[in-house]
């Protein structure tokens, strides 16, 4: 790594800046008062080497490029594998090679889906991957390409992200509101046999920026602490939002028909992040902070999706 790339960043650039994580990254950087800009996929195709090269020439140095862009709809990835490969494998490779060639630092986001989900302890960064879905396979290919391009680059794996925009908590509260109003009937049905670490996009963004500032490289897992099932997260959100009367039926993953295989165990070991000074709060505290925030679905600031 050259001296210029090891220096304090003069500029931060975020791809996927309109997504849950991208919005949180931009807010975090602006709050810090640093020079930052970003774009979404309709503004820059990061699988296009010429487009990426042209944008890199425009950006100040030293530069940190934070890539929060991905094709994350796991069932659509199964149905549209070529689109998934382009977004999750080719784009990170193009971006990593271009950043390496121009002395820019790269921080790329990956996922718990790179693991098979059959462990009985938290997955460490050094555990062998074994994805069981197109989404997981393409994300693994992307992180491998990033790490192959430069040993100075950082891959941050995370899981179960929620934040400003469409997410699991928004969907749950939407369905609760429909039952409260009489528009829908019966209990909610939520999976209770998948376990992972819910992660607030705001805390993930904070962790990514801190890791980049401290020169972390390789792979680091960043999530909120604690373990939950989707049922646990749904119940917490409903109770915090004033829907204690709404019943949730516990169901098994096998009760659902999905295109992609879901890992039963998505718990990531986060001790390496802690060694870098990144120790996010519990998922319960994070979910409460999200629900009390200005970008919470309770604040009426976003469209609620249907389940």
PLY file of the C-alpha trace (Angstrom):
ply
format ascii 1.0
element vertex 307
property float x
property float y
property float z
element edge 306
property int vertex1
property int vertex2
end_header
0.00 0.00 0.00
1.48 3.35 -1.01
1.82 6.32 1.37
-1.03 8.22 -0.27
-3.55 5.41 0.21
-2.49 4.97 3.84
-3.05 8.66 4.59
-6.19 10.02 6.19
-8.97 10.08 3.60
-9.56 13.39 1.86
-12.73 12.12 0.26
-15.23 9.32 0.86
-17.40 7.98 -1.96
-20.45 5.74 -1.39
-22.05 3.50 -4.00
-25.57 2.32 -3.24
-26.12 5.62 -1.44
-29.93 5.43 -1.63
-30.23 2.07 0.11
-30.58 1.41 3.82
-26.85 1.20 4.44
-25.92 3.82 1.87
-28.20 6.39 3.49
-26.72 5.61 6.88
-23.17 5.92 5.55
-23.87 9.30 3.96
-25.50 10.55 7.17
-22.57 9.30 9.26
-19.98 10.96 7.03
-21.86 14.25 6.81
-22.30 14.34 10.58
-18.53 13.92 10.89
-18.05 16.91 8.58
-15.82 15.10 6.10
-15.82 15.52 2.33
-18.16 12.84 0.98
-20.29 12.10 -2.06
-22.19 9.12 -3.40
-24.41 7.69 -6.09
-26.85 4.89 -6.69
-26.79 2.18 -9.36
-28.94 4.16 -11.78
-26.28 6.89 -11.70
-23.18 4.70 -12.00
-22.96 1.13 -13.28
-20.09 -0.27 -11.22
-19.98 -3.37 -13.43
-18.89 -1.05 -16.27
-15.11 -0.74 -16.09
-14.99 2.41 -18.24
-17.64 4.16 -16.15
-15.86 3.28 -12.91
-12.49 4.41 -14.26
-13.97 7.73 -15.37
-15.55 8.37 -11.96
-12.33 7.51 -10.14
-10.48 10.12 -12.18
-12.94 12.77 -10.94
-12.61 12.02 -7.23
-10.08 13.68 -4.87
-7.28 11.72 -3.22
-6.65 10.14 -0.75
-9.94 8.32 -1.38
-11.96 5.66 0.40
-14.68 4.05 -1.73
-17.44 2.44 0.36
-19.43 -0.05 -1.73
-22.90 -0.64 -0.29
-24.44 -1.59 -3.64
-25.69 -5.14 -4.23
-28.54 -7.28 -5.55
-29.91 -8.39 -2.17
-33.32 -9.91 -2.97
-32.34 -13.52 -2.33
-35.28 -15.16 -4.13
-34.92 -12.97 -7.20
-31.25 -13.92 -7.29
-32.34 -17.55 -7.77
-34.65 -16.53 -10.62
-32.24 -14.02 -12.15
-28.78 -15.54 -11.63
-27.06 -13.55 -14.36
-28.26 -10.27 -12.90
-27.09 -11.44 -9.48
-23.65 -12.34 -10.83
-23.31 -9.00 -12.56
-24.21 -6.99 -9.46
-22.66 -9.14 -6.73
-19.62 -10.69 -8.41
-18.61 -8.78 -11.52
-19.24 -5.27 -10.15
-17.06 -5.74 -7.04
-14.29 -7.21 -9.20
-14.39 -4.26 -11.63
-14.48 -1.80 -8.76
-11.68 -3.51 -6.83
-9.37 -3.71 -9.83
-10.00 -0.05 -10.66
-9.41 1.08 -7.07
-6.21 -0.96 -6.84
-4.94 0.55 -10.09
-5.60 4.12 -8.93
-4.44 3.83 -5.31
-7.93 4.19 -3.80
-8.95 2.22 -0.72
-12.03 0.02 -0.97
-14.47 -1.14 1.70
-16.97 -3.69 0.41
-20.02 -5.18 2.13
-20.76 -8.90 2.13
-23.16 -11.21 3.91
-23.76 -14.08 6.32
-25.19 -16.02 3.34
-21.64 -16.98 2.30
-21.88 -19.63 5.06
-23.98 -22.83 4.85
-25.91 -22.08 8.06
-25.35 -25.44 9.75
-22.97 -24.37 12.54
-23.61 -24.44 16.28
-21.33 -21.51 17.17
-20.79 -18.07 15.65
-18.98 -18.11 12.31
-15.55 -16.48 12.41
-13.97 -14.65 9.51
-11.63 -17.61 9.00
-14.31 -20.32 8.82
-14.65 -21.90 5.38
-17.63 -20.54 3.40
-20.22 -22.78 1.80
-23.08 -20.77 0.30
-26.32 -22.59 -0.54
-27.97 -19.94 -2.69
-27.19 -17.89 -5.78
-27.15 -14.81 -3.59
-24.56 -16.34 -1.26
-22.49 -17.72 -4.14
-22.35 -14.40 -5.97
-21.59 -12.42 -2.82
-18.75 -14.83 -2.02
-17.35 -14.38 -5.53
-17.50 -10.63 -5.05
-15.66 -10.60 -1.74
-13.00 -12.97 -3.10
-12.44 -10.62 -6.06
-12.07 -7.63 -3.74
-9.53 -9.37 -1.52
-7.60 -10.67 -4.54
-7.22 -7.16 -5.95
-5.37 -5.79 -2.92
-4.45 -6.95 0.55
-5.21 -3.40 1.73
-8.94 -3.71 0.97
-11.61 -4.46 3.56
-14.67 -6.71 3.32
-17.30 -6.18 6.02
-19.73 -9.08 6.42
-23.02 -8.35 8.10
-26.53 -9.79 8.55
-30.24 -9.02 8.89
-29.94 -5.29 8.15
-32.72 -2.83 8.94
-32.76 0.95 8.54
-34.34 3.78 6.57
-36.38 2.27 3.74
-38.03 -1.08 3.14
-37.12 -3.84 5.58
-38.46 -6.68 7.70
-39.55 -4.46 10.61
-41.48 -2.15 8.28
-43.28 -5.16 6.79
-44.19 -6.54 10.21
-45.58 -3.21 11.43
-47.49 -2.77 8.19
-49.23 -6.09 8.70
-49.92 -5.28 12.35
-51.56 -2.00 11.35
-53.78 -3.85 8.87
-54.96 -6.20 11.59
-55.58 -3.33 13.98
-57.69 -1.56 11.35
-59.59 -4.70 10.35
-58.14 -4.73 6.85
-56.55 -8.13 7.59
-57.32 -10.88 10.09
-55.53 -13.65 11.95
-52.11 -13.79 13.57
-48.90 -12.85 11.83
-46.82 -15.87 10.80
-43.08 -15.46 11.34
-40.20 -17.92 11.08
-38.75 -19.00 14.42
-36.08 -21.51 13.38
-33.54 -19.18 11.75
-31.06 -17.49 14.07
-28.83 -14.52 13.41
-27.78 -11.09 14.54
-30.11 -8.24 13.50
-28.11 -5.17 12.47
-29.12 -1.51 12.44
-27.77 0.20 9.33
-26.72 3.19 11.43
-24.51 1.00 13.63
-23.14 -0.87 10.63
-22.22 2.43 8.97
-20.50 3.61 12.15
-18.51 0.36 12.28
-17.48 0.53 8.63
-16.23 4.10 8.89
-14.31 3.37 12.11
-12.69 0.30 10.60
-11.68 2.24 7.49
-10.24 5.07 9.60
-8.22 2.57 11.63
-6.79 0.84 8.59
-8.57 -2.51 8.99
-8.12 -4.89 6.08
-9.17 -8.39 5.09
-12.54 -9.58 6.43
-14.29 -8.22 9.52
-17.78 -9.13 10.73
-19.93 -6.21 11.92
-23.39 -6.75 13.41
-25.27 -5.73 16.51
-24.70 -8.05 19.47
-27.05 -10.76 20.68
-28.84 -13.56 18.84
-32.44 -13.57 17.64
-34.89 -15.41 15.44
-37.08 -13.52 13.02
-39.94 -14.16 15.48
-37.92 -12.54 18.27
-37.28 -9.45 16.14
-40.92 -9.22 15.08
-42.21 -9.59 18.64
-39.80 -6.94 19.92
-40.79 -4.50 17.19
-44.51 -5.02 17.75
-44.22 -4.61 21.52
-42.11 -1.46 21.20
-44.52 0.01 18.64
-47.61 -0.54 20.78
-48.92 -3.71 19.12
-48.68 -6.05 22.11
-52.16 -7.35 21.29
-51.13 -8.59 17.85
-50.43 -12.31 17.92
-47.52 -13.87 16.05
-47.60 -17.54 15.14
-44.21 -19.25 15.25
-43.61 -21.15 12.01
-40.78 -23.21 10.54
-38.81 -22.28 7.44
-40.21 -25.43 5.84
-43.70 -23.94 6.16
-42.77 -21.34 3.54
-42.22 -21.74 -0.18
-39.15 -19.78 -1.25
-36.77 -19.96 -4.20
-33.60 -19.57 -2.13
-32.38 -21.66 0.78
-32.21 -19.65 4.02
-29.40 -20.42 6.48
-30.77 -21.78 9.76
-27.75 -20.33 11.60
-26.50 -16.91 10.48
-24.70 -15.84 13.65
-21.42 -14.07 12.87
-18.59 -13.87 15.38
-17.87 -10.18 16.00
-14.80 -10.41 18.23
-12.44 -9.25 15.46
-14.46 -6.03 15.10
-14.20 -5.54 18.86
-10.42 -5.86 18.63
-10.53 -2.85 16.29
-12.63 -0.88 18.78
-15.95 -1.57 17.08
-18.46 -3.05 19.54
-22.05 -2.22 18.51
-24.89 -2.26 21.03
-27.41 -5.08 21.42
-29.90 -5.69 18.65
-32.71 -4.83 21.07
-31.24 -1.40 21.83
-30.58 -0.89 18.13
-34.12 -1.85 17.10
-35.55 0.46 19.76
-33.36 3.32 18.51
-34.53 2.67 14.95
-38.19 2.62 15.94
-37.76 5.88 17.87
-35.86 7.59 15.04
-37.04 10.05 12.40
-36.75 7.37 9.71
-38.83 4.83 11.64
-42.04 3.55 10.01
-43.77 4.92 13.12
-42.70 8.41 12.08
-44.63 8.05 8.81
-41.52 8.86 6.83
-41.49 5.89 4.49
-43.75 3.70 2.47
-44.62 0.39 4.12
-44.39 -2.65 1.86
-46.82 -5.53 1.78
-45.71 -8.92 3.00
0 1
1 2
2 3
3 4
4 5
5 6
6 7
7 8
8 9
9 10
10 11
11 12
12 13
13 14
14 15
15 16
16 17
17 18
18 19
19 20
20 21
21 22
22 23
23 24
24 25
25 26
26 27
27 28
28 29
29 30
30 31
31 32
32 33
33 34
34 35
35 36
36 37
37 38
38 39
39 40
40 41
41 42
42 43
43 44
44 45
45 46
46 47
47 48
48 49
49 50
50 51
51 52
52 53
53 54
54 55
55 56
56 57
57 58
58 59
59 60
60 61
61 62
62 63
63 64
64 65
65 66
66 67
67 68
68 69
69 70
70 71
71 72
72 73
73 74
74 75
75 76
76 77
77 78
78 79
79 80
80 81
81 82
82 83
83 84
84 85
85 86
86 87
87 88
88 89
89 90
90 91
91 92
92 93
93 94
94 95
95 96
96 97
97 98
98 99
99 100
100 101
101 102
102 103
103 104
104 105
105 106
106 107
107 108
108 109
109 110
110 111
111 112
112 113
113 114
114 115
115 116
116 117
117 118
118 119
119 120
120 121
121 122
122 123
123 124
124 125
125 126
126 127
127 128
128 129
129 130
130 131
131 132
132 133
133 134
134 135
135 136
136 137
137 138
138 139
139 140
140 141
141 142
142 143
143 144
144 145
145 146
146 147
147 148
148 149
149 150
150 151
151 152
152 153
153 154
154 155
155 156
156 157
157 158
158 159
159 160
160 161
161 162
162 163
163 164
164 165
165 166
166 167
167 168
168 169
169 170
170 171
171 172
172 173
173 174
174 175
175 176
176 177
177 178
178 179
179 180
180 181
181 182
182 183
183 184
184 185
185 186
186 187
187 188
188 189
189 190
190 191
191 192
192 193
193 194
194 195
195 196
196 197
197 198
198 199
199 200
200 201
201 202
202 203
203 204
204 205
205 206
206 207
207 208
208 209
209 210
210 211
211 212
212 213
213 214
214 215
215 216
216 217
217 218
218 219
219 220
220 221
221 222
222 223
223 224
224 225
225 226
226 227
227 228
228 229
229 230
230 231
231 232
232 233
233 234
234 235
235 236
236 237
237 238
238 239
239 240
240 241
241 242
242 243
243 244
244 245
245 246
246 247
247 248
248 249
249 250
250 251
251 252
252 253
253 254
254 255
255 256
256 257
257 258
258 259
259 260
260 261
261 262
262 263
263 264
264 265
265 266
266 267
267 268
268 269
269 270
270 271
271 272
272 273
273 274
274 275
275 276
276 277
277 278
278 279
279 280
280 281
281 282
282 283
283 284
284 285
285 286
286 287
287 288
288 289
289 290
290 291
291 292
292 293
293 294
294 295
295 296
296 297
297 298
298 299
299 300
300 301
301 302
302 303
303 304
304 305
305 306
